[in-house]
Amino acid sequence: MNKLLNFSALLSLILIQGCSPDEAARTSTDSPAQEPTKQALVVDKVSATHYALRGADDSWPEKNGEEIALADDKTARNFYLVFDGSGSMNSNKCTDGSTRITTAKNTVKQFLNFVPKDSNLGLFVFDNYGAKEVSALQPINVPLVAGLIDKVEAGRGTPIGIALTTAYNKLSLQGQKQQSYGEYNIVVITDGEATNSVFMDQVVKRIVANSPINIHTIGFCIGASHALNKPGIINYQSASNAKELLTGLTGVLAEAPEFNANLFEDDSNE
């Protein structure tokens, strides 16, 4: 009788406490763990599916250990200007008696007034002072950018490949901030061939293959023979005077297509 009571008490204790530690361990091991509601994605390599499905969940990937702040306007249009200030821009061919650099400066400053005020704009210049970004991609500030254009001094070579690489990286980052919504454009104003055309071609292929960025090029006083004249890939416009240069630039605003959510793959560290 005592044994029966002891067995009943033991059985009741087991029912109250639940399964044994061994059974709990087996249950934990055999059952798949519940996935977290937010998964950290690797910024340098993400799939198109990830970007398409993430939506506005405010858990954008981290970059170098820092969380990327989402843009307030995720549908903003983005324009990254590449301004050629190489030595050949000192020529007065295709101008009204001044120099190409002067004509280009005045025309670009006019163009700035046509860019939608709610757009983001960045500026990369290569000139006698070197090749670098002089204005980060940010809400357009016409007086600031116009002042930077005025400071350009013609000289040195034409590193278009380096400029395109910077533009691609900056627009890719902006794409992450806007969760790939919006519009992304690189606008190149140049009067000559790239210093390293092979590298430039590699960068163009990389941009076209890995992003929805639109590349626009206005060839100033060089006709249609430029290496960036790639029909179906690059929107190329030839300009032989100031009026045609402005027409080519303002045409960028009409030619750039509306952009749907798509892949932005930043493989700059490869």
Rosetta blueprint (number, residue, H / E / L):
1 M L
2 N H
3 K H
4 L H
5 L H
6 N H
7 F H
8 S H
9 A H
10 L H
11 L H
12 S H
13 L H
14 I H
15 L H
16 I H
17 Q H
18 G L
19 C L
20 S L
21 P H
22 D H
23 E H
24 A H
25 A H
26 R H
27 T H
28 S H
29 T H
30 D H
31 S L
32 P L
33 A L
34 Q L
35 E L
36 P L
37 T L
38 K L
39 Q L
40 A L
41 L L
42 V E
43 V L
44 D L
45 K L
46 V L
47 S L
48 A H
49 T H
50 H H
51 Y H
52 A H
53 L H
54 R H
55 G L
56 A L
57 D L
58 D L
59 S L
60 W L
61 P L
62 E E
63 K E
64 N L
65 G L
66 E E
67 E E
68 I L
69 A L
70 L L
71 A L
72 D L
73 D L
74 K L
75 T L
76 A L
77 R E
78 N E
79 F E
80 Y E
81 L E
82 V E
83 F E
84 D E
85 G L
86 S L
87 G H
88 S H
89 M H
90 N H
91 S L
92 N L
93 K L
94 C L
95 T L
96 D L
97 G L
98 S L
99 T L
100 R H
101 I H
102 T H
103 T H
104 A H
105 K H
106 N H
107 T H
108 V H
109 K H
110 Q H
111 F H
112 L H
113 N L
114 F L
115 V L
116 P L
117 K L
118 D L
119 S L
120 N E
121 L E
122 G E
123 L E
124 F E
125 V E
126 F E
127 D E
128 N L
129 Y L
130 G E
131 A E
132 K E
133 E E
134 V E
135 S E
136 A E
137 L E
138 Q E
139 P E
140 I L
141 N L
142 V H
143 P H
144 L H
145 V H
146 A H
147 G H
148 L H
149 I H
150 D H
151 K L
152 V L
153 E L
154 A L
155 G L
156 R L
157 G L
158 T L
159 P L
160 I H
161 G H
162 I H
163 A H
164 L H
165 T H
166 T H
167 A H
168 Y H
169 N H
170 K H
171 L H
172 S H
173 L H
174 Q H
175 G H
176 Q H
177 K H
178 Q L
179 Q L
180 S L
181 Y L
182 G L
183 E E
184 Y E
185 N E
186 I E
187 V E
188 V E
189 I E
190 T E
191 D L
192 G L
193 E L
194 A L
195 T L
196 N L
197 S H
198 V H
199 F H
200 M H
201 D H
202 Q H
203 V H
204 V H
205 K H
206 R H
207 I H
208 V H
209 A H
210 N H
211 S L
212 P L
213 I L
214 N E
215 I E
216 H E
217 T E
218 I E
219 G E
220 F E
221 C L
222 I L
223 G L
224 A L
225 S L
226 H L
227 A L
228 L L
229 N L
230 K L
231 P L
232 G L
233 I L
234 I E
235 N E
236 Y E
237 Q E
238 S E
239 A E
240 S L
241 N L
242 A H
243 K H
244 E H
245 L H
246 L H
247 T H
248 G H
249 L H
250 T H
251 G H
252 V H
253 L H
254 A H
255 E H
256 A L
257 P L
258 E L
259 F L
260 N L
261 A L
262 N L
263 L L
264 F L
265 E L
266 D L
267 D L
268 S L
269 N L
270 E L
